[in-house]
Amino acid sequence: MDVPEEKLLWMYRTMVTTRKLYETMYEMYRHGSSLGNFVAGEGEEAIPAAICANLRREDSYKPNFRQTSCLFAKEGYELADIFSGNLFDAERGYLGFSLALGEDVGVYTGFALAAQMRGADQVCVCTFGEGTASKGSIHEAMVVAAAWQLPIVFVLQNNQYCGGTRYSKVYRFDDLADRARGYGIPGRSVDGNDVMATYAVVREFVERARTGGGPGLIVAETYRLSPYFERAPGEIVIEGYRPEGELEEARGNGPIPRFRKTLSGLGLLTEADVERIDREVEDEIARAMSDGRQRPRVDYDQYIQYAVAEL
């Protein structure tokens, strides 16, 4: 696969930033930040990096609820936005998310419909988990997208556990991408811990959607290393649902060390580079936190007015 060296290194840096951002936000949560029950996507960093590497500023991206902070990687956003709360922005393609998982997918399908009606060269990538994939709202959105050939790519991010339930106890078929056949759209499974493979599949599906080929379903197989969510410090988090040794094995197959090894083999990354990038990313996050907290909060009335004007 022909991927420019600078894009490969950008994806590695994005993955490292994502992991360190999780760690930073967890420390904020532990020390009293109002993050609610903290959810992290440790081990799933390759997927948002591969997606954002294929999107333009005017495109829309709905991350899985564990990857909302990864919006910094999409063109038009920056790290400071994550700490300022200035994420919702119709012009940059992020329309928020619903705490009732899956209910927001129809909104992003609407973005794709609006792009098609305007004749705009825009694509939407809408991501959700394997648990959310069973919601009726997901099926409704995919039926509409398929019928109207909308420029949207659905990414089912399978981290193996719907809460504390192994996904194989819920689904009676092995390859979740087979679901695409029921909608009459293309479907493909990919190793979501292999950022280069994921990048290639996302690129194919995004370009297909952008050029009028309609929607598709990508199933990115990954693994959630973090708990389902972190409770307040001192509270008990139930974690007895994974077989003994599974979590440790999954850590050894994580996307960051795998990609680091690949880049090292290509002669693009040395141990000194790894240490330098770690230091630089930590400094960037610290600056972004300081900058973001000083930014004015979003005036959401302006977006209501924007929506009314568009209608």
C-alpha positions as CSV (number, residue, x, y, z in Angstrom):
1,M,0.0,0.0,0.0
2,D,1.4,3.4,-1.0
3,V,1.0,5.7,2.0
4,P,3.2,8.8,2.2
5,E,5.8,8.6,5.0
6,E,4.5,11.8,6.5
7,K,1.0,10.4,6.8
8,L,2.3,7.2,8.4
9,L,4.2,9.3,11.0
10,W,1.2,11.5,11.5
11,M,-1.0,8.5,12.3
12,Y,1.6,7.2,14.8
13,R,1.8,10.6,16.5
14,T,-2.0,10.8,16.5
15,M,-2.3,7.4,18.2
16,V,0.3,8.4,20.8
17,T,-1.5,11.6,21.5
18,T,-4.8,9.8,21.8
19,R,-3.4,7.4,24.4
20,K,-1.8,10.2,26.4
21,L,-4.9,12.3,26.2
22,Y,-6.9,9.4,27.8
23,E,-4.3,9.3,30.6
24,T,-4.5,13.0,31.1
25,M,-8.3,13.1,31.2
26,Y,-8.4,10.2,33.6
27,E,-6.1,12.1,36.0
28,M,-8.4,15.1,35.7
29,Y,-11.3,12.9,36.5
30,R,-9.6,11.3,39.5
31,H,-8.9,14.8,40.9
32,G,-12.5,16.0,40.7
33,S,-13.1,17.1,37.1
34,S,-16.8,16.9,36.1
35,L,-16.4,14.2,33.5
36,G,-19.1,12.0,34.9
37,N,-18.3,8.3,34.7
38,F,-15.1,8.4,32.7
39,V,-14.9,6.2,29.6
40,A,-11.7,5.6,27.8
41,G,-10.8,3.7,24.6
42,E,-7.4,2.5,25.5
43,G,-6.3,-0.1,22.9
44,E,-8.6,1.4,20.2
45,E,-6.4,4.3,19.1
46,A,-5.7,3.1,15.5
47,I,-9.3,3.4,14.3
48,P,-9.9,7.2,14.7
49,A,-6.4,7.9,13.4
50,A,-7.1,5.9,10.3
51,I,-10.5,7.6,9.8
52,C,-9.3,11.1,10.3
53,A,-6.3,10.6,7.9
54,N,-8.9,10.1,5.1
55,L,-11.3,13.1,5.9
56,R,-11.4,16.7,4.9
57,R,-12.4,19.7,7.0
58,E,-15.9,19.8,5.4
59,D,-16.5,16.1,6.0
60,S,-18.4,14.9,9.0
61,Y,-17.1,12.5,11.6
62,K,-19.0,11.0,14.6
63,P,-16.5,9.1,16.8
64,N,-17.6,6.3,19.0
65,F,-18.5,7.7,22.4
66,R,-15.1,6.4,23.7
67,Q,-13.3,8.4,21.0
68,T,-15.0,11.8,21.2
69,S,-11.7,13.4,22.4
70,C,-10.1,12.1,19.2
71,L,-11.8,14.9,17.2
72,F,-8.5,16.8,17.6
73,A,-7.2,14.6,14.8
74,K,-9.9,15.7,12.3
75,E,-8.9,18.6,10.0
76,G,-10.4,21.8,11.4
77,Y,-10.0,20.8,15.0
78,E,-7.1,21.1,17.4
79,L,-6.1,19.8,20.9
80,A,-7.2,22.9,22.7
81,D,-10.8,22.3,21.5
82,I,-11.0,19.1,23.5
83,F,-10.4,21.0,26.8
84,S,-12.5,24.1,25.8
85,G,-15.6,22.1,25.1
86,N,-15.8,23.8,21.7
87,L,-16.5,20.6,19.7
88,F,-20.1,20.9,18.4
89,D,-19.7,22.7,15.1
90,A,-21.9,22.0,12.0
91,E,-19.4,23.7,9.7
92,R,-16.6,21.4,10.9
93,G,-18.8,18.4,10.7
94,Y,-19.4,17.4,14.3
95,L,-23.0,17.4,15.4
96,G,-22.7,16.1,18.9
97,F,-23.7,12.7,20.2
98,S,-26.5,11.2,22.2
99,L,-26.1,9.6,25.6
100,A,-28.7,7.1,24.5
101,L,-26.2,5.3,22.3
102,G,-27.2,5.0,18.6
103,E,-29.9,7.7,18.6
104,D,-27.5,10.2,17.0
105,V,-26.8,8.0,13.9
106,G,-29.9,9.3,12.3
107,V,-28.6,12.9,12.7
108,Y,-25.4,12.1,10.8
109,T,-27.3,10.2,8.2
110,G,-29.2,13.5,7.8
111,F,-25.9,15.2,7.3
112,A,-25.1,12.8,4.4
113,L,-28.6,13.5,2.9
114,A,-28.1,17.3,3.1
115,A,-24.7,16.9,1.4
116,Q,-26.3,14.9,-1.4
117,M,-29.2,17.3,-1.8
118,R,-26.7,20.2,-2.1
119,G,-24.4,18.4,-4.5
120,A,-21.6,18.9,-2.0
121,D,-18.4,16.9,-2.2
122,Q,-18.8,15.7,1.4
123,V,-18.7,12.4,3.2
124,C,-19.8,11.3,6.7
125,V,-18.1,8.6,8.7
126,C,-20.3,7.5,11.5
127,T,-18.8,5.2,14.2
128,F,-20.5,3.1,16.9
129,G,-19.8,0.0,19.0
130,E,-20.9,-3.6,18.6
131,G,-23.4,-3.2,21.5
132,T,-25.0,-0.1,19.9
133,A,-25.2,-1.9,16.6
134,S,-28.2,-3.8,17.8
135,K,-30.2,-0.6,18.3
136,G,-33.2,0.0,16.1
137,S,-32.0,3.5,15.2
138,I,-28.9,1.9,13.6
139,H,-31.0,-0.3,11.3
140,E,-33.3,2.6,10.4
141,A,-30.4,4.8,9.4
142,M,-28.7,2.1,7.3
143,V,-31.9,1.2,5.5
144,V,-32.4,4.9,4.6
145,A,-28.8,5.4,3.6
146,A,-28.8,2.3,1.4
147,A,-32.1,3.2,-0.3
148,W,-31.0,6.7,-1.1
149,Q,-27.4,5.9,-1.8
150,L,-26.1,8.5,0.7
151,P,-22.4,9.4,1.1
152,I,-21.9,7.9,4.5
153,V,-19.6,5.2,5.8
154,F,-20.7,3.3,8.9
155,V,-17.9,1.9,11.1
156,L,-18.8,-0.7,13.6
157,Q,-16.0,-0.6,16.2
158,N,-16.0,-4.1,17.7
159,N,-14.0,-4.0,20.9
160,Q,-15.3,-7.5,21.8
161,Y,-17.5,-6.6,24.8
162,C,-20.9,-5.1,25.0
163,G,-20.5,-3.8,28.6
164,G,-19.6,-7.0,30.3
165,T,-21.0,-9.4,27.7
166,R,-18.9,-11.0,25.0
167,Y,-20.3,-10.0,21.6
168,S,-20.4,-13.6,20.5
169,K,-23.2,-14.2,23.0
170,V,-25.3,-11.6,21.3
171,Y,-24.6,-12.3,17.6
172,R,-25.1,-15.7,15.9
173,F,-22.7,-15.2,13.1
174,D,-18.9,-14.8,13.1
175,D,-18.3,-11.9,10.7
176,L,-20.4,-8.8,11.7
177,A,-19.7,-7.3,8.2
178,D,-22.2,-9.9,6.9
179,R,-24.9,-7.7,8.2
180,A,-24.2,-5.3,5.2
181,R,-25.7,-7.8,2.8
182,G,-29.1,-7.3,4.4
183,Y,-29.0,-3.6,3.4
184,G,-27.6,-4.3,-0.1
185,I,-24.4,-2.3,0.6
186,P,-20.7,-3.4,0.7
187,G,-19.3,-4.6,4.0
188,R,-15.7,-5.4,5.0
189,S,-14.0,-6.5,8.2
190,V,-10.6,-5.3,9.1
191,D,-8.1,-5.7,11.9
192,G,-8.8,-2.4,13.7
193,N,-5.5,-2.7,15.6
194,D,-3.6,-2.5,12.3
195,V,-3.7,1.1,11.4
196,M,-2.3,0.7,7.9
197,A,-4.9,-1.9,7.0
198,T,-7.7,0.2,8.6
199,Y,-6.5,3.3,6.7
200,A,-6.7,1.4,3.4
201,V,-10.2,0.1,3.9
202,V,-11.5,3.5,5.1
203,R,-9.9,5.2,2.1
204,E,-11.6,2.8,-0.3
205,F,-15.0,3.2,1.3
206,V,-14.7,7.0,1.8
207,E,-13.7,7.5,-1.9
208,R,-16.5,5.3,-3.0
209,A,-19.1,7.3,-1.0
210,R,-17.6,10.6,-2.1
211,T,-17.9,9.7,-5.8
212,G,-21.6,8.6,-5.6
213,G,-21.1,4.9,-4.8
214,G,-23.3,5.1,-1.7
215,P,-22.8,3.9,1.8
216,G,-20.8,1.0,3.2
217,L,-20.2,-0.8,6.5
218,I,-16.7,-1.4,7.9
219,V,-16.3,-3.6,10.9
220,A,-13.0,-2.7,12.7
221,E,-12.0,-5.5,15.1
222,T,-10.2,-4.2,18.2
223,Y,-10.1,-4.7,21.9
224,R,-11.0,-2.5,24.8
225,L,-8.1,-2.6,27.3
226,S,-9.8,-0.2,29.7
227,P,-12.8,-1.0,31.9
228,Y,-16.2,-0.4,30.5
229,F,-16.1,2.9,32.5
230,E,-14.3,4.2,35.5
231,R,-16.3,5.1,38.5
232,A,-15.4,7.7,41.1
233,P,-12.1,6.9,42.9
234,G,-12.7,4.3,45.6
235,E,-15.8,2.8,44.0
236,I,-15.7,-0.8,42.7
237,V,-15.6,-1.5,39.0
238,I,-16.8,-4.9,38.0
239,E,-14.1,-6.5,35.8
240,G,-14.6,-10.3,36.3
241,Y,-16.1,-11.0,32.9
242,R,-12.9,-11.5,30.9
243,P,-11.1,-14.9,30.9
244,E,-7.9,-15.1,32.8
245,G,-4.9,-13.9,30.7
246,E,-7.0,-12.4,27.9
247,L,-6.4,-8.8,28.9
248,E,-2.6,-9.3,29.2
249,E,-2.5,-11.0,25.8
250,A,-4.5,-8.2,24.2
251,R,-2.1,-5.6,25.6
252,G,0.7,-7.3,23.8
253,N,-1.3,-6.9,20.6
254,G,-2.1,-3.3,21.1
255,P,-2.1,-0.9,18.0
256,I,0.6,1.5,19.2
257,P,3.4,-1.1,19.9
258,R,2.5,-2.9,16.7
259,F,2.7,0.2,14.6
260,R,5.9,1.4,16.3
261,K,7.5,-2.0,15.3
262,T,6.2,-1.6,11.7
263,L,7.6,2.0,11.4
264,S,10.9,0.9,12.9
265,G,11.2,-1.9,10.4
266,L,10.6,0.6,7.6
267,G,13.4,2.8,9.0
268,L,11.0,5.6,9.8
269,L,11.2,5.5,13.6
270,T,14.1,5.0,16.0
271,E,14.1,4.7,19.8
272,A,15.2,8.3,20.0
273,D,12.3,9.3,17.8
274,V,9.9,7.4,20.1
275,E,11.2,9.2,23.2
276,R,11.1,12.6,21.5
277,I,7.5,12.2,20.2
278,D,6.4,11.1,23.7
279,R,7.9,14.3,25.2
280,E,6.6,16.6,22.5
281,V,3.1,15.1,22.8
282,E,3.0,15.5,26.6
283,D,4.1,19.2,26.2
284,E,1.4,19.8,23.5
285,I,-1.3,18.4,25.7
286,A,-0.2,20.5,28.7
287,R,-0.3,23.7,26.5
288,A,-3.6,22.6,25.0
289,M,-5.2,22.2,28.4
290,S,-4.0,25.7,29.5
291,D,-5.1,27.3,26.2
292,G,-8.5,25.4,26.0
293,R,-9.6,26.4,29.5
294,Q,-9.1,30.1,28.6
295,R,-11.2,30.0,25.5
296,P,-14.8,31.3,25.7
297,R,-17.5,28.7,25.8
298,V,-19.6,28.0,22.7
299,D,-22.7,30.0,22.3
300,Y,-25.0,27.3,21.1
301,D,-27.8,29.7,20.2
302,Q,-25.7,30.6,17.1
303,Y,-26.0,27.0,15.9
304,I,-29.7,27.0,16.4
305,Q,-29.9,30.1,14.3
306,Y,-27.6,28.5,11.8
307,A,-29.9,25.4,11.5
308,V,-33.0,27.6,11.2
309,A,-31.4,29.6,8.5
310,E,-30.4,26.5,6.6
311,L,-34.0,25.2,6.7
